[in-house]
């Protein structure tokens, strides 16, 4: 029997829960060609949300094409341009011959080397002369707009891990170039998202940055507890097992409503349940996950300074006035300046999340490990 809970990959159909408002907004923006920026901490379901909106929007409009690009391993402009061109051609062509024809038609000043794949679909890949791209990047940046006009399409280009452009040489200059082209497009819109929340915030909410006010900002919130309880209960019931509301709520509480961890903890609980779940089974599953992750947590903690570790200890203890003289002395935080540096560094390391001035742990399992295994 397949597990009814999914984590670590795109959640589809019955595995996708809640996010009705966000899905409706994103589908509307796709159909209206409104640029959208999705911002949330890591593993909160951004990719699953985009996949769901893509499924609905393309079913509603047969002239809409969604082009998806992942910049996870992209660290320079050259690779970005190749990936952009290749995926735009793929998304707007029904067969490889059509993609080749489009490449020949829409590239005049730069001539790509076209390589056919060895599989049955004969997918193409492009290899450009980097010196030529540097002279004429316009043809690639405007490729989607030109194809959309020629074929009567409307195109949405979804770029995951968008914050990685900050690692390019002269990143602000590159961002200015992107925006100068993209903001002119009438038949193409962009959905930009990534896993480094603090970097995404800097790119899109800093008034000095080129992408400031580029489009709708969609801040993902945690999925609410009642929605999770209903989802968990239904997934258990659909597989012939039962779980009480109290145990479902316990799963959500231990995972702090974190989409990835709620799904993982629910899965581990489901696997341990023969007929009816119990509180003991939930706690066993929770302990098992933390034990599996303990080596990773040790590695993370060893990379922190003493001040940063003490800062986390004060947070877990529930201290609200972290800069007070009493808290500084009790947890050996050094000084107010040290606190500021520790706070900034922990946010940049994606250990803490700062939302409207309120700090929280991005990883609830790491918080639990610190509380019950490290700070004992």
C-alpha positions as CSV (number, residue, x, y, z in Angstrom):
1,X,0.0,0.0,0.0
2,X,1.4,3.4,-1.0
3,X,1.8,5.9,1.8
4,X,-0.9,8.6,1.8
5,X,1.5,11.3,2.9
6,X,4.1,13.0,0.6
7,X,7.2,15.1,1.6
8,X,10.4,16.0,-0.2
9,X,8.7,16.1,-3.6
10,X,5.8,17.8,-5.3
11,X,2.5,17.2,-3.6
12,X,-0.2,16.5,-6.2
13,X,-4.0,15.8,-6.3
14,X,-5.1,14.2,-3.0
15,X,-1.7,14.9,-1.4
16,X,-2.1,18.6,-1.8
17,X,-4.0,20.2,1.1
18,X,-5.4,23.7,1.8
19,X,-3.8,26.7,0.1
20,X,-7.1,27.5,-1.6
21,X,-6.7,31.3,-1.4
22,X,-3.1,31.1,-2.6
23,X,-4.0,28.8,-5.4
24,X,-6.8,30.9,-6.6
25,X,-4.6,34.0,-6.6
26,X,-1.8,32.3,-8.5
27,X,-4.1,30.9,-11.1
28,X,-5.7,34.3,-11.6
29,X,-2.2,35.9,-11.9
30,X,-1.1,33.2,-14.4
31,X,-4.2,33.8,-16.6
32,X,-3.9,37.6,-16.3
33,X,-0.1,37.6,-16.8
34,X,0.6,39.4,-13.5
35,X,4.1,38.9,-12.2
36,X,4.2,37.0,-8.8
37,X,6.8,36.7,-6.2
38,X,6.3,33.9,-3.7
39,X,8.1,34.2,-0.4
40,X,8.2,31.7,2.5
41,X,10.7,29.7,4.5
42,X,12.2,26.5,3.1
43,X,10.0,23.5,2.5
44,X,6.7,25.3,3.0
45,X,5.3,24.0,-0.3
46,X,6.1,26.7,-2.9
47,X,6.8,24.2,-5.7
48,X,3.7,22.2,-4.9
49,X,1.6,25.4,-5.0
50,X,3.1,26.4,-8.4
51,X,2.5,22.9,-9.7
52,X,-1.2,23.0,-8.5
53,X,-1.8,26.4,-10.1
54,X,-0.1,25.3,-13.3
55,X,-2.4,22.3,-13.5
56,X,-5.5,24.4,-13.1
57,X,-4.5,27.3,-15.2
58,X,-3.4,25.2,-18.3
59,X,-6.7,23.2,-18.0
60,X,-8.6,26.5,-18.2
61,X,-6.6,28.0,-21.1
62,X,-5.1,25.9,-23.9
63,X,-3.1,28.9,-25.2
64,X,-1.3,29.3,-21.9
65,X,2.2,27.8,-21.6
66,X,4.1,27.4,-18.3
67,X,7.9,27.3,-18.5
68,X,9.6,26.1,-15.3
69,X,13.3,26.8,-14.6
70,X,15.2,25.7,-11.5
71,X,18.3,27.7,-10.7
72,X,19.5,25.4,-7.9
73,X,22.8,24.6,-9.5
74,X,23.1,27.7,-11.6
75,X,25.9,30.1,-10.5
76,X,26.6,32.2,-13.6
77,X,24.9,34.1,-16.4
78,X,26.0,31.8,-19.1
79,X,24.2,28.8,-17.6
80,X,21.2,30.9,-16.8
81,X,20.8,32.0,-20.5
82,X,21.2,28.4,-21.8
83,X,18.6,27.1,-19.3
84,X,16.2,29.9,-20.1
85,X,16.4,29.5,-23.8
86,X,16.2,25.7,-23.6
87,X,13.2,25.6,-21.4
88,X,11.3,28.3,-23.3
89,X,11.7,26.3,-26.5
90,X,10.7,23.1,-24.8
91,X,7.6,24.7,-23.2
92,X,6.4,26.2,-26.5
93,X,7.1,23.3,-28.8
94,X,5.1,20.1,-29.2
95,X,8.0,18.2,-30.8
96,X,11.7,18.6,-31.1
97,X,11.5,19.6,-34.8
98,X,9.4,22.6,-33.8
99,X,11.9,23.6,-31.2
100,X,14.7,23.4,-33.7
101,X,12.7,25.5,-36.2
102,X,12.0,28.1,-33.4
103,X,15.7,28.2,-32.5
104,X,16.7,28.9,-36.1
105,X,14.0,31.5,-36.5
106,X,14.3,33.6,-33.4
107,X,18.1,33.6,-33.0
108,X,19.7,35.7,-35.6
109,X,22.7,37.3,-34.0
110,X,23.7,34.4,-31.7
111,X,23.7,30.9,-33.2
112,X,23.3,28.0,-30.7
113,X,24.7,24.6,-31.1
114,X,21.7,22.3,-31.0
115,X,22.2,18.8,-29.4
116,X,19.6,16.2,-29.7
117,X,19.0,13.9,-26.7
118,X,19.4,10.2,-26.9
119,X,16.0,9.3,-25.6
120,X,12.8,8.5,-27.5
121,X,11.6,12.1,-27.2
122,X,14.8,13.5,-28.8
123,X,14.8,16.6,-26.5
124,X,17.2,19.3,-27.5
125,X,19.8,21.1,-25.5
126,X,21.5,24.3,-26.5
127,X,25.1,25.3,-26.3
128,X,25.9,29.0,-26.9
129,X,29.1,30.8,-27.5
130,X,29.5,32.8,-24.3
131,X,31.3,35.6,-26.0
132,X,28.3,36.1,-28.4
133,X,25.8,35.9,-25.6
134,X,27.6,38.7,-23.7
135,X,27.3,40.9,-26.8
136,X,23.7,40.0,-27.5
137,X,21.8,38.7,-24.5
138,X,18.6,40.5,-25.7
139,X,17.6,37.6,-28.1
140,X,17.4,35.2,-25.2
141,X,15.8,37.5,-22.7
142,X,13.1,38.4,-25.3
143,X,12.8,34.9,-26.7
144,X,9.5,34.0,-24.9
145,X,7.9,37.3,-25.8
146,X,8.7,36.8,-29.5
147,X,7.5,33.2,-29.6
148,X,4.3,34.1,-27.7
149,X,3.6,36.8,-30.3
150,X,4.3,34.5,-33.2
151,X,2.3,31.5,-32.0
152,X,-0.5,33.3,-30.2
153,X,0.6,32.0,-26.8
154,X,0.6,33.5,-23.3
155,X,3.6,32.3,-21.3
156,X,4.4,32.3,-17.6
157,X,8.0,31.7,-16.8
158,X,8.4,30.2,-13.3
159,X,11.9,30.5,-11.8
160,X,12.7,28.5,-8.7
161,X,15.7,29.3,-6.5
162,X,15.6,32.8,-8.0
163,X,17.8,34.2,-5.2
164,X,20.8,32.4,-6.7
165,X,21.2,35.2,-9.2
166,X,22.8,37.1,-6.3
167,X,25.7,34.7,-6.6
168,X,26.4,35.8,-10.2
169,X,29.2,38.3,-11.1
170,X,27.9,41.8,-10.8
171,X,24.5,40.6,-9.6
172,X,22.8,44.0,-9.4
173,X,23.8,44.8,-13.0
174,X,22.4,41.5,-14.1
175,X,19.1,42.1,-12.2
176,X,18.8,45.5,-13.9
177,X,19.2,43.9,-17.3
178,X,16.6,41.2,-16.5
179,X,14.1,43.8,-15.3
180,X,14.7,46.2,-18.2
181,X,13.5,43.4,-20.6
182,X,11.0,41.5,-18.5
183,X,9.0,44.6,-17.5
184,X,8.4,45.4,-21.2
185,X,6.8,42.0,-22.0
186,X,3.1,42.0,-22.8
187,X,2.5,38.3,-23.5
188,X,4.8,36.9,-20.8
189,X,4.8,37.1,-17.1
190,X,7.1,35.8,-14.4
191,X,6.6,33.8,-11.2
192,X,9.7,34.0,-9.0
193,X,10.3,32.1,-5.8
194,X,13.2,30.5,-3.8
195,X,14.2,28.8,-0.6
196,X,16.3,31.5,0.9
197,X,13.6,33.7,2.4
198,X,15.9,36.5,3.7
199,X,17.6,36.8,0.3
200,X,14.3,36.9,-1.6
201,X,13.1,39.6,0.8
202,X,16.2,41.7,0.0
203,X,15.7,41.3,-3.7
204,X,12.0,42.2,-3.8
205,X,11.3,44.4,-0.9
206,X,14.4,46.6,-0.8
207,X,13.6,49.9,-2.6
208,X,17.2,50.2,-3.8
209,X,17.1,46.8,-5.7
210,X,16.1,46.5,-9.4
211,X,13.2,44.0,-8.7
212,X,11.5,46.2,-6.1
213,X,7.7,46.2,-6.8
214,X,8.2,43.9,-9.8
215,X,4.9,42.1,-9.1
216,X,2.4,40.7,-6.6
217,X,4.1,39.6,-3.3
218,X,2.6,36.4,-2.0
219,X,3.7,35.6,1.5
220,X,2.9,32.0,2.3
221,X,1.5,31.4,5.8
222,X,1.5,28.2,7.7
223,X,-1.4,25.9,6.9
224,X,-3.9,26.2,9.8
225,X,-4.3,23.4,12.3
226,X,-8.0,22.5,11.5
227,X,-7.1,22.0,7.8
228,X,-4.2,19.7,8.8
229,X,-6.4,17.7,11.2
230,X,-9.0,17.2,8.5
231,X,-6.3,16.2,5.9
232,X,-4.6,13.7,8.2
233,X,-7.8,12.1,9.4
234,X,-9.0,11.7,5.8
235,X,-5.7,10.2,4.6
236,X,-5.8,7.7,7.4
237,X,-9.4,6.8,6.8
238,X,-8.8,6.4,3.0
239,X,-6.3,3.7,3.7
240,X,-8.4,1.8,6.3
241,X,-6.7,3.2,9.4
242,X,-8.1,5.6,12.0
243,X,-6.6,8.4,14.0
244,X,-8.4,10.5,16.6
245,X,-8.5,14.3,16.4
246,X,-6.3,14.5,19.4
247,X,-3.5,12.5,17.7
248,X,-3.8,14.5,14.5
249,X,-3.5,17.7,16.4
250,X,-0.5,16.3,18.3
251,X,1.2,15.6,14.9
252,X,0.5,19.2,13.8
253,X,1.7,20.6,17.1
254,X,5.0,18.6,17.2
255,X,5.7,19.7,13.6
256,X,4.7,23.3,14.3
257,X,2.4,23.3,11.2
258,X,5.5,23.0,9.0
259,X,4.2,21.4,5.7
260,X,7.2,19.2,5.1
261,X,7.4,17.9,8.7
262,X,3.6,17.5,9.2
263,X,3.6,15.2,6.1
264,X,6.7,13.3,7.3
265,X,5.5,12.9,10.9
266,X,2.1,11.8,9.6
267,X,3.7,9.3,7.3
268,X,5.9,7.8,10.0
269,X,2.9,7.7,12.3
270,X,0.8,6.0,9.6
271,X,3.5,3.4,9.0
272,X,3.6,2.5,12.7
273,X,-0.2,2.2,12.9
274,X,-1.8,-1.1,12.3
275,X,-5.5,-0.2,12.8
276,X,-5.8,2.7,15.2
277,X,-3.2,5.4,16.0
278,X,-2.3,6.2,19.6
279,X,-0.5,9.1,21.3
280,X,2.5,6.8,22.0
281,X,2.9,6.0,18.3
282,X,3.0,9.7,17.4
283,X,5.7,10.3,20.0
284,X,7.7,7.3,18.7
285,X,7.5,8.6,15.2
286,X,8.6,12.0,16.3
287,X,11.6,10.7,18.2
288,X,12.6,8.5,15.3
289,X,12.7,11.5,12.9
290,X,14.8,13.6,15.3
291,X,17.2,10.6,15.7
292,X,17.5,10.3,12.0
293,X,18.3,14.0,11.7
294,X,20.6,14.2,14.8
295,X,23.9,14.0,12.8
296,X,22.8,16.9,10.6
297,X,21.8,18.9,13.7
298,X,25.1,18.2,15.3
299,X,26.9,19.5,12.1
300,X,24.7,22.6,12.0
301,X,25.3,23.4,15.7
302,X,29.1,22.8,15.4
303,X,29.2,25.6,12.8
304,X,27.7,28.1,15.2
305,X,29.6,30.4,17.5
306,X,29.1,30.3,21.3
307,X,27.2,33.6,21.1
308,X,24.8,32.1,18.5
309,X,24.3,29.0,20.5
310,X,23.6,30.9,23.6
311,X,21.2,33.1,21.6
312,X,19.2,30.0,20.6
313,X,19.3,28.7,24.1
314,X,17.7,32.0,25.3
315,X,15.0,31.7,22.6
316,X,14.1,28.2,23.5
317,X,13.9,29.2,27.2
318,X,11.2,31.6,26.1
319,X,13.1,34.8,26.9
320,X,11.4,37.7,25.2
321,X,13.7,40.6,26.2
322,X,16.9,39.2,24.6
323,X,18.7,42.5,24.9
324,X,18.0,43.1,28.6
325,X,20.9,43.1,31.0
326,X,19.5,40.2,32.9
327,X,19.2,38.0,29.8
328,X,22.6,39.0,28.5
329,X,24.2,38.0,31.9
330,X,22.2,34.8,32.3
331,X,22.9,33.4,28.9
332,X,26.4,35.0,28.4
333,X,25.3,36.8,25.3
334,X,28.2,39.3,25.5
335,X,26.6,42.6,24.5
336,X,23.8,44.2,22.6
337,X,26.1,44.4,19.6
338,X,26.8,40.6,19.9
339,X,23.1,39.9,20.0
340,X,22.5,41.9,16.9
341,X,25.2,40.1,15.0
342,X,24.0,36.7,16.2
343,X,20.5,37.4,15.2
344,X,21.5,38.6,11.8
345,X,23.7,35.6,11.2
346,X,21.2,33.0,12.4
347,X,18.6,34.5,10.0
348,X,21.1,34.4,7.1
349,X,21.9,30.8,7.9
350,X,18.1,30.0,7.6
351,X,18.1,28.8,11.2
352,X,15.7,31.5,12.3
353,X,13.0,33.3,10.5
354,X,12.1,36.9,11.1
355,X,8.5,37.8,10.4
356,X,7.3,41.3,11.4
357,X,10.0,41.4,14.0
358,X,9.0,38.1,15.6
359,X,11.8,35.4,15.5
360,X,11.0,31.7,15.2
361,X,12.9,28.5,14.3
362,X,12.6,27.6,10.6
363,X,13.1,23.9,11.5
364,X,10.8,22.7,14.3
365,X,12.7,19.4,14.6
366,X,16.0,21.2,15.1
367,X,14.4,23.3,17.8
368,X,13.1,20.1,19.5
369,X,16.5,18.5,19.2
370,X,18.2,21.5,20.8
371,X,15.6,21.6,23.6
372,X,15.6,17.9,24.5
373,X,19.0,16.6,23.4
374,X,21.4,19.5,23.4
375,X,20.4,21.9,26.1
376,X,19.8,19.4,28.8
